[in-house]
Amino acid sequence: MKRDFGLDALLNMDGFEYHYPNGYWYRVEARLVKADVHLPHGIRYTLTLHDRYGKRIFGIDNKHRPKTKRKGYHGRIIEYDLIHNNENDKGSPYSFVNAEKLLTDFWAHIDNIMSEIEDQT
C-alpha cells in the first residue's frame, strides 16, 4: 500500500496554530475517524483563519452539515465538506480530493486573504 504523505502532514499538524505579526492566525485540527456515509474519507478536519480578535474569517471543515431552509426529510445523506469564505458564510460545498489538496487549497486562500489585508494597510 502506497503511503499518503499528504495525510501524514495533515494529521501531524493537528492542533497547530500559526500567528502572523499583524495578529491574524490560523489553526489546523485533523484526526482519523471511522469512515462512514458522513465522513467517507475517514478524516475529521477543521482548518480556520482568524482575525486579531479571534473571529473566524475563513475555513474549510467537515464538522457539520450545511444549513438548509427545508424542514423534515432531506433525501439522501450527503458529505459535509464545507468551505466558509467569510465570517458570515454558513458554508458551501467543498470538493474534498485528498489531504494534500485540502492543505494546498487552505493555504492558497490564506495567502490571498493576507495579501488583501496587507494591501489595505
N, C-alpha and C positions, 0 to 999 in steps of 0.2 A: 504494500500500500504506500502510495506517494505521500510524503509529509506535506502538510499545509502550513507553510511558513507565515502566511498572512493571518491565519487563525491563531498560530502561536503568538505572533506580535500583538494581536488584539487582546488575547487572554492575559498576556504578560503585562498589558497596560491597565488592567482592572484597578481602579482606584487612583490612577494617575491624574494629577492636576498640573497644568502649566499656567503661570501667572505672567502676563505681559506687563511691562513697565507702566503702561497707561491705566492699569487697574483691571483690564479685561482678563478673563481667564477661561480655560476650558477644562472639562473633566471627561474621563472615559470610564465607563463601567461595562464590564462584559464577563459573562460566566457561561459555562456549559450547562445545559439542562436537557432533560429527556425530550427528544423530538416528538412532536405531536402535530395535530392539524393547525394549531395556532402558531407554533414555533417549529416549522418543518426543518430549519437549519440546525436546530439543537443549540442555539445560542440566544441568550437574553442579553440585550445590549441597550445602552443609553449613552450617546455622545452629545455633549452640550457645550455651547459657548455662552458665557455670561458677561454682563456689563460690570462696571466697577461697583455697582450696588447689589450684585448677586442675582439680578434678574436674567432669566434665560432669554437670549435674543436669537438663538438658532439651535437646532438639534435634529438628530436622527435617532429614532428609537423603535423598539417593538414592545413597549411596556403596556400599551392599552390599545383597545380597538378604536377606530375612528368614530367620532360622534356622528350621529345621524338624526335627522328630524323625524324619521319614521318611528312609530311605536310598534311593539309586538314582534312577531316573527319576521326575520330579515332574510330568509332563504339560506343559501349555503354559507358555510363558515369560510371566512377569508383570512389571509395572512395579515398581520398587523404591523408591517414595516411602514413607518411613517417618517416624513420629513416636516419639520416645523421651520418655516422660513423667516419668522419674526416672533416677537413676544406674544402676539395675539393669535397666531396661527394654531388652530387645533390639530392640524396635521393633514397632509395629503399623502397618497400612496408613494412609497419609496420602493424602487425595484432592487431588492437585495440580490446580488450576484454571488458574492463571497466576501470574506472578512477583509481581504486586501483592498477590494474596490470600495468597501464601506469606509475604511480609513482614508483612502485616496480622495473620495468624494467629500468626506468631512473636512479634511484639511484644505481642499481646494475652495470650499465655501468659506472657511475661516479666513483664508488668505484674501479672498475678495472682500469680505466684510471688513477686515482690519485695514485693507488698502483704502476703502471708502472712508473709514473713520479717520485715518491719517490725513487724507485729502481735505477733510472738514476742519482740521485743526491748523 
